[in-house]
Structure formats: C-alpha cells, structure tokens
Amino acid sequence: MALKYVDQIDFKGKRVIARFDFNVPLSKDGTKKITDTTRIDSSMQTIRKILDGGASKLIMMSHLGRPDGVANPKYSLEPVAKYLAEKLGQDVILTESSIDDGIPTLLGLSTTKIVLLENLRFHPEEEENDREFARKLSTYADFYVNDAFGTAHRKHASTYEINAFFKNNSAGGYLLKTEVEALNKIAEPPQQHPYVAIVGGAKVSDKIKIIERLLVGVDQLLIGGAMAYPFLKASGKTVGTSLCSDEDVKLATKLLNSKQASKISLPVDHICSDSMEGNPQTVSAQSIPENLMGLDIGPRTVENYSSFISKAKTILWNGPMGLFENSNFDKGTFAIANALAKSKAFTLVGGGDSVSAINKSGVSDKISHISTGGGASLEYIELGSLPGINALKFGVE
C-alpha cells in the first residue's frame, strides 16, 4: 500500500489536525527567543498547502523539550505560535493545553482558523501512546497529517495511536515525503556503488545495529571520532586515555571478526592532547601514547577517507570525526564535510552533531539531503520504515 501525501489531498472544507516537529532550541537568557527556526521553516510548505487548499481549520500540534508529562512554562510553545503568526501573516491561537475543555468551543467560532495546541508532552499520556488521549485529539478534526519525521520513530499518541481514528483520512506532509524518498536511496537496494558510510560519534553500543546493517550493503565503512578507539583497542592498538568502554571494545571485536570486517577502515593517525582543553599534537601512528587521548582524526586519515569519498556514488555520514566544538580538534570533521561537498555522489547527512558540523562548515547547500531526524533517520535506515510511518500507511487497529 502506497503512503499518501498532502499533494494528493483535496483539503477544501476539511478540519485538519497536523503533527509537526516544532522542537526548536530556545535562548537560555530567559527571553525564550528561538535560536534556530529550521524545524518550523521546513514545515511551512505543508502548512501553506493545507491552508491554501481551503481547509476550514488547521489544528497544529507538537512537543518542545522534555517536560516529562508536567506543564512547565519553560517548554511552552508560545514562541512558536508567535513565529508562525509572523510567517503566515495570520492569527495563531495557542491553547492552554492540548486537551483543554474550551477547544471544541474555540473551533466552533467562524473567526478561528489556525490553532496551535500547547505542548503535547505536558501530558504523560502522549509518550505513553494512550488511546483515550489520542481519541480526544482526533475529535478536533476530520483529517490527520503527519509531517513530524523527527518523532516518527516513537510510538506516541500524536504520531501513532491517533491513526486509529483517521482510517483513510490521513496523509504525510512534504517534509516526511522528502525524508522518506531520500532515505530510501540509502535504505533500499539498489544503491549506486561504490557506497561509502562514515560513522563517528561516541559509543559503539548506541550504533551497533546500524553498523551491522550498513556493513551488509556498503563497500566501505569509515570510522572516526570516539567510535574509532574501541575498534583500535580491539585490533591490538593502544588508545591512551581516549574514550573507550569495555562494552564497546567487546562489540567492536565482534564486528572485526565478522565476514564484513574487510570493509571497515580505521584512523591511521590522530590529533591528540592530554585533556579536552589541552593543546593539539599529531600522533603519526595508529597507537596512542598512554598519557594522551585521541580527539580528532589525523591528516593521513583525512587523506585516506577523502580518497574513498571522492570515488563514491552514494555516501551516508553520521557522527563527527572528533571534538569539533573545540577549534583545536575540528579539522578532521570539517575536512570530511568539504570532501562530501566536492563529491558528485548522492550525499545524505543524518544525526544532530553531523548536521551541526555541516552547517558550521558552511557547505550545507552542497549536500544532497540533510535529515531533520537524527535518531529517526538512523532507525529508518536500519529497519526500512518507522512506527509513525507504518501507522500512517496501514492504520492502527
């Protein structure tokens, strides 16, 4: 069964409830100013399609932060409502809660056009995937749209259970469509080969399943960041004081003993220091001295990895190559970003830190697709779909 998207729907006269990912970062100075509007801006195409398509009401819903089921003004969607009103040039009414008793009356007013429900996660029922909570949300509208790819890997009431009440009356938004189409180029064979995956970040245990999945399909897996040190230790090298848990070494050993081990490339040199705040020094060997920690890939590794990237036709990047937030240890990550930018391959960047690195390096406009969902994009590649997408496609009984 094909997934329906908003470009196939006639919204004229419909009441539409739509789930977006407005989980934007706010300033920490108490002004609650949105510091990065990307997630709202990327939803505007779907919002305008619904409104311009003649919907009688648009009820938007989202979460923000981690309020843990308790109403907390710190996580109010008020700044989002103000920004949406400015962008749309129309009033956006923010409700007191997402299941406020006054919402049906509010929606009954002819003057009410656009409503934003207050933070869904002020209610524990949202993350509990509670059916009654989902039913209450469903009573506001006769059509459901999900454009929140970043939360589609969660079985939550607003992304999963709500589909039980919109049989044949639901669709994915443009953002969801863009993500699925891009990720399918990575998740589904046939990919264009050579296919190179670059995996960084901190813990092997966090990414063991995706690494196992990738090793089946890729031609080369380039490992960097703190992810590399358990692999180096498992292959008999010393890693000094680098981040490296026994559990991760055990998992790395298993991967290095697998049939696909020949596809794994590890750093051959490092940028190290005696602390995260220390001065950088190049270690021109795979082993790291006992008094130093690895904090970035070295120049020969950059050269090796860039060579693989230049020959690739499909590239996935998840996770930085080092402590790129510190300018002493950002050269490897930015070099990889620039190698991707020069590539003629289909390039997909997924995961919060990788996206941040691409944006900081100034080459985001040269990447084929930058995923808005870190955990969601990895799970999609691993599983081939997500609970929220399956519920949208097949419904929930």
Phi, psi and omega per residue, in radians:
M1 nan 2.213 -3.119
A2 -1.352 2.501 3.102
L3 -1.340 2.274 3.111
K4 -1.466 2.521 3.085
Y5 -2.154 2.890 -3.020
V6 -1.070 -0.434 -3.140
D7 -1.236 -0.144 3.111
Q8 -1.786 0.035 -2.988
I9 -1.915 2.424 2.988
D10 -1.647 1.945 -3.062
F11 -1.599 0.040 -3.038
K12 -0.991 2.131 3.084
G13 1.352 -0.012 -3.091
K14 -1.484 2.531 2.902
R15 -1.573 2.123 -3.032
V16 -2.045 2.239 2.977
I17 -1.879 2.241 -3.010
A18 -2.264 2.315 3.114
R19 -1.670 2.116 3.087
F20 -2.061 2.938 3.028
D21 -1.904 1.536 3.106
F22 -1.716 0.521 -3.120
N23 -1.390 1.280 -3.031
V24 -1.634 2.666 3.079
P25 -1.308 2.426 3.120
L26 -1.984 2.637 3.119
S27 -1.088 2.638 -3.082
K28 -1.716 0.202 -3.087
D29 -1.637 0.169 3.115
G30 1.574 -0.118 -3.118
T31 -1.483 -0.208 -3.126
K32 0.968 0.642 3.084
K33 -1.414 2.384 3.105
I34 -1.276 2.161 -3.084
T35 -1.605 -0.276 3.090
D36 -2.626 1.942 -3.048
T37 -1.611 0.156 -3.024
T38 -0.900 -0.797 -3.056
R39 -1.145 -0.593 3.090
I40 -1.294 -0.796 -3.115
D41 -1.031 -0.647 -3.113
S42 -1.273 -0.190 3.098
S43 -1.642 -0.184 -2.992
M44 -1.110 -0.582 -3.132
Q45 -1.081 -0.735 3.122
T46 -1.202 -0.744 3.130
I47 -1.046 -0.815 -3.125
R48 -1.173 -0.619 3.099
K49 -1.052 -0.759 -3.127
I50 -1.161 -0.802 -3.104
L51 -1.224 -0.821 -3.126
D52 -1.192 -0.389 3.117
G53 -1.378 -0.006 3.029
G54 1.626 0.333 3.086
A55 -1.033 2.429 -3.131
S56 -1.326 -0.556 3.096
K57 -2.509 2.537 2.982
L58 -2.176 2.018 3.090
I59 -1.871 1.977 -3.115
M60 -1.736 2.558 3.116
M61 -2.478 2.615 -3.125
S62 -2.860 2.996 2.937
H63 -1.962 2.959 3.016
L64 -2.632 2.125 3.118
G65 1.230 -2.803 -3.114
R66 -2.203 1.298 -3.137
P67 -1.323 -0.116 3.059
D68 0.990 0.776 3.012
G69 1.349 0.241 -3.122
V70 -2.225 2.361 3.099
A71 -1.123 2.149 -3.094
N72 -2.425 2.019 -3.097
P73 -0.938 -0.471 3.122
K74 -1.015 -0.538 -3.084
Y75 -1.892 0.366 3.118
S76 -1.160 2.583 3.100
L77 -1.490 0.222 -3.120
E78 -0.963 -0.801 3.109
P79 -1.070 -0.567 3.119
V80 -1.191 -0.762 3.120
A81 -1.034 -0.755 3.135
K82 -1.111 -0.770 -3.122
Y83 -1.144 -0.747 3.114
L84 -1.066 -0.724 3.134
A85 -1.077 -0.713 3.115
E86 -1.135 -0.778 -3.107
K87 -1.159 -0.688 -3.061
L88 -1.542 -0.313 -3.078
G89 1.161 0.479 3.139
Q90 -2.428 2.787 3.076
D91 -1.163 2.401 3.025
V92 -2.159 1.991 -3.078
I93 -1.575 2.143 3.093
L94 -1.640 2.198 -3.126
T95 -1.412 2.861 3.132
E96 -1.234 -0.599 3.024
S97 -2.639 2.957 -3.079
S98 -1.355 -0.227 3.067
I99 -2.233 0.676 3.136
D100 -1.093 2.423 -3.127
D101 -1.066 -0.416 -3.096
G102 -1.483 -0.082 -3.067
I103 -1.101 -0.787 3.113
P104 -1.000 -0.706 3.111
T105 -1.129 -0.774 3.123
L106 -1.012 -0.764 -3.123
L107 -1.259 -0.325 3.110
G108 -1.360 -0.236 -3.141
L109 -1.361 2.351 -3.129
S110 -1.160 -0.423 -3.109
T111 -1.392 -0.251 -3.120
T112 -1.472 2.110 -3.127
K113 -2.049 -0.865 -3.056
I114 -2.145 2.192 -3.127
V115 -2.186 2.425 2.993
L116 -2.010 2.067 3.102
L117 -1.253 2.430 3.083
E118 -1.068 2.759 -3.036
N119 -0.615 2.044 -3.140
L120 -1.031 -0.590 -3.063
R121 -1.425 0.138 2.927
F122 -1.275 -0.167 -3.135
H123 -2.036 2.144 3.130
P124 -1.032 -0.435 -3.105
E125 -1.082 -0.463 3.141
E126 -1.065 -0.951 -3.108
E127 -1.314 -0.304 3.082
E128 -1.446 -0.049 -3.126
N129 1.008 0.717 -3.040
D130 -1.246 2.229 -3.064
R131 -1.178 -0.686 -3.125
E132 -1.149 -0.687 3.085
F133 -1.098 -0.763 3.098
A134 -1.088 -0.699 3.133
R135 -1.089 -0.753 3.124
K136 -1.046 -0.774 3.112
L137 -1.073 -0.672 -3.081
S138 -1.181 -0.419 -3.103
T139 -1.209 -0.225 -3.105
Y140 -1.381 -0.275 -2.975
A141 -2.597 2.964 3.071
D142 -1.999 0.068 3.094
F143 -2.563 2.483 -3.084
Y144 -2.089 2.336 3.060
V145 -2.156 2.339 3.038
N146 -2.002 2.021 3.072
D147 -2.145 0.338 -3.078
A148 -1.770 1.269 -3.118
F149 -1.026 -0.653 -3.072
G150 -1.080 -0.283 3.097
T151 -2.059 0.159 -3.084
A152 -1.242 -0.192 3.099
H153 -1.550 -0.001 3.138
R154 -1.805 2.378 3.012
K155 -1.519 1.351 3.127
H156 -1.911 2.819 -3.032
A157 -1.008 -0.724 -3.039
S158 -1.436 -0.202 -3.138
T159 -1.993 -0.358 -3.061
Y160 -2.113 -1.210 -2.994
E161 -1.088 -0.535 -3.120
I162 -1.032 -0.443 -3.141
N163 -1.107 -0.350 3.113
A164 -1.098 -0.379 -3.033
F165 -1.850 0.123 -3.116
F166 -2.326 0.854 -3.129
K167 -1.067 2.150 -3.124
N168 1.122 0.224 3.134
N169 -2.274 0.897 -3.117
S170 -2.602 2.761 3.135
A171 -2.764 2.784 3.028
G172 -1.561 2.645 3.103
G173 -1.475 3.110 -3.110
Y174 -1.115 -0.679 3.139
L175 -1.098 -0.784 3.109
L176 -1.040 -0.754 -3.135
K177 -1.085 -0.794 3.139
T178 -1.060 -0.767 3.141
E179 -1.104 -0.839 -3.100
V180 -1.086 -0.779 -3.122
E181 -1.117 -0.702 3.139
A182 -1.221 -0.796 -3.098
L183 -1.177 -0.520 3.095
N184 -1.109 -0.471 3.101
K185 -1.200 -0.381 3.103
I186 -1.705 -0.759 -2.990
A187 -1.361 -0.526 -3.036
E188 -1.912 2.231 2.975
P189 -1.143 2.711 -0.009
P190 -1.569 2.150 2.955
Q191 -1.354 2.791 3.012
Q192 -1.331 2.288 -3.110
H193 -1.921 2.663 0.039
P194 -1.148 2.472 3.116
Y195 -1.936 2.061 -3.099
V196 -2.030 2.263 3.034
A197 -1.959 2.412 3.114
I198 -2.049 2.084 -3.082
V199 -2.156 2.179 3.088
G200 -2.241 -2.634 -3.104
G201 1.637 -2.847 -2.930
A202 -1.748 -0.927 -2.906
K203 -2.008 2.271 3.056
V204 -1.096 -0.688 -3.078
S205 -1.062 -0.536 3.130
D206 -1.234 -0.443 -2.994
K207 -2.162 0.252 -3.074
I208 -1.009 -0.746 -3.088
K209 -1.188 -0.741 -3.140
I210 -1.196 -0.612 3.104
I211 -1.125 -0.769 3.115
E212 -1.058 -0.736 3.131
R213 -1.148 -0.781 -3.124
L214 -1.101 -0.689 -3.093
L215 -1.047 -0.456 3.116
V216 -1.213 -0.704 -2.995
G217 -1.748 -0.433 -3.039
V218 -1.415 2.816 2.997
D219 -1.602 -0.488 3.125
Q220 -2.626 2.382 3.085
L221 -2.040 1.982 -3.109
L222 -1.709 2.141 -3.062
I223 -1.952 2.300 -3.140
G224 -2.478 -2.998 -3.119
G225 1.140 -2.875 3.139
A226 -1.133 -0.321 3.074
M227 -0.985 -0.528 -3.023
A228 -1.290 -0.515 -2.967
Y229 -1.169 -0.697 3.031
P230 -1.067 -0.622 3.105
F231 -1.169 -0.739 3.122
L232 -1.118 -0.753 3.130
K233 -1.126 -0.695 3.131
A234 -1.147 -0.427 3.136
S235 -1.666 0.217 3.014
G236 1.646 0.111 3.125
K237 -1.584 2.767 3.053
T238 -1.613 2.536 -3.068
V239 -2.145 0.217 3.103
G240 0.997 -2.284 -3.128
T241 -1.755 0.325 -3.136
S242 -1.074 2.679 3.088
L243 -1.034 2.094 -3.027
C244 -2.950 1.817 -3.129
S245 -1.612 2.712 3.116
D246 -1.062 -0.669 3.130
E247 -1.069 -0.748 -3.133
D248 -1.190 -0.629 3.090
V249 -1.105 -0.702 3.122
K250 -1.079 -0.784 3.138
L251 -1.178 -0.694 3.123
A252 -1.121 -0.681 3.113
T253 -1.054 -0.748 3.122
K254 -1.054 -0.761 -3.131
L255 -1.199 -0.661 3.132
L256 -1.251 -0.306 3.080
N257 -1.679 0.029 -3.116
S258 -1.412 2.945 -3.133
K259 -1.153 -0.387 -3.067
Q260 -1.647 0.121 -3.006
A261 -1.002 -0.521 -3.096
S262 -1.144 -0.284 3.134
K263 -1.418 -0.212 -3.034
I264 -1.501 2.198 3.031
S265 -1.936 2.345 -3.131
L266 -2.059 2.769 3.115
P267 -1.030 2.490 3.093
V268 -1.833 -0.172 3.028
D269 -2.684 2.982 -2.969
H270 -2.533 2.743 2.868
I271 -1.813 2.113 -3.014
C272 -2.172 2.991 3.010
S273 -2.803 2.989 3.103
D274 -1.484 -0.141 3.058
S275 -2.793 2.937 -3.137
M276 -1.161 -0.352 -3.140
E277 -1.782 0.004 -3.035
G278 -1.362 3.103 3.117
N279 -1.382 2.476 -3.107
P280 -1.315 2.512 2.991
Q281 -2.480 2.473 -3.098
T282 -1.471 2.274 3.024
V283 -1.921 1.930 -3.020
S284 -1.535 0.778 3.112
A285 -2.668 2.880 3.116
Q286 -1.264 -0.609 3.124
S287 -1.411 2.472 -3.136
I288 -1.852 2.296 3.119
P289 -0.986 2.672 -2.981
E290 -1.127 -0.377 -3.109
N291 -1.654 0.067 -3.084
L292 -2.113 2.740 3.035
M293 -2.093 2.484 3.078
G294 -1.331 2.294 -3.102
L295 -2.281 -0.017 3.073
D296 -2.942 2.797 3.035
I297 -1.349 2.618 -3.101
G298 -1.510 3.069 -3.048
P299 -1.098 -0.641 3.114
R300 -1.212 -0.621 3.071
T301 -1.137 -0.760 3.081
V302 -0.976 -0.772 3.135
E303 -1.095 -0.809 3.127
N304 -1.061 -0.874 -3.083
Y305 -1.141 -0.704 3.128
S306 -1.100 -0.569 3.113
S307 -1.147 -0.788 3.068
F308 -1.056 -0.758 -3.106
I309 -1.102 -0.707 -3.085
S310 -1.137 -0.453 -3.119
K311 -1.634 -0.182 -3.024
A312 -1.322 2.724 3.029
K313 -1.987 -0.299 3.034
T314 -2.378 2.281 -3.107
I315 -2.370 2.277 3.002
L316 -2.021 2.315 3.078
W317 -2.195 2.163 3.047
N318 -2.414 1.973 3.061
G319 1.793 2.311 -3.113
P320 -1.209 2.898 -3.101
M321 -1.574 -0.119 -3.126
G322 -3.067 -2.902 -3.125
L323 -1.393 1.223 -2.968
F324 -1.208 -0.282 3.106
E325 -1.134 -0.406 3.104
N326 -1.742 2.142 -3.044
S327 -1.079 -0.301 3.067
N328 -1.252 -0.353 -3.010
F329 -2.268 0.545 -3.106
D330 -1.854 -0.062 -3.010
K331 -1.113 -0.735 -3.112
G332 -1.118 -0.817 -3.134
T333 -1.079 -0.801 -3.115
F334 -1.217 -0.540 3.079
A335 -1.149 -0.711 3.097
I336 -1.145 -0.723 3.098
A337 -1.029 -0.755 -3.136
N338 -1.226 -0.576 3.061
A339 -1.123 -0.713 3.077
L340 -1.095 -0.736 -3.107
A341 -1.085 -0.598 -3.133
K342 -1.416 -0.308 -3.058
S343 -1.208 2.606 3.059
K344 -1.683 0.110 -3.119
A345 -1.333 2.948 2.895
F346 -1.329 2.059 -3.068
T347 -1.997 2.237 3.132
L348 -2.185 2.190 3.104
V349 -1.958 2.187 -3.140
G350 -2.333 2.523 3.131
G351 1.892 2.378 -3.006
G352 -0.907 -0.902 -3.074
D353 -1.191 -0.625 3.112
S354 -1.156 -0.719 3.125
V355 -1.104 -0.777 3.109
S356 -1.041 -0.734 3.141
A357 -1.136 -0.745 3.112
I358 -1.082 -0.770 3.135
N359 -1.119 -0.736 -3.139
K360 -1.157 -0.554 -3.102
S361 -1.386 -0.205 3.054
G362 1.372 0.344 -3.107
V363 -2.056 0.296 -3.056
S364 -1.022 -0.527 -3.119
D365 -1.284 -0.137 -3.137
K366 -1.829 0.151 3.125
I367 -1.761 2.373 -3.082
S368 -1.046 -0.803 -3.135
H369 -2.638 2.241 3.043
I370 -1.936 2.002 -3.041
S371 -1.303 2.437 3.112
T372 -1.452 -0.205 -3.091
G373 -2.075 1.884 -3.120
G374 -1.120 -1.205 3.136
G375 -1.082 -0.665 -3.118
A376 -1.139 -0.717 -3.112
S377 -1.169 -0.702 3.115
L378 -1.141 -0.751 3.133
E379 -1.127 -0.635 3.121
Y380 -1.098 -0.763 3.127
I381 -1.121 -0.679 -3.115
E382 -1.213 -0.752 -2.986
L383 -1.802 -0.332 -3.101
G384 1.502 -0.083 3.040
S385 -2.935 -3.025 3.141
L386 -2.471 2.687 -3.124
P387 -0.928 -0.785 -3.123
G388 -1.127 -0.588 3.122
I389 -1.319 -0.723 3.094
N390 -1.078 -0.689 -3.137
A391 -1.156 -0.664 3.104
L392 -1.162 -0.620 -3.074
K393 -1.417 -0.785 -3.014
F394 -1.914 -0.165 -3.102
G395 1.435 3.059 3.138
V396 -2.263 2.286 -3.135
E397 -1.425 nan nan
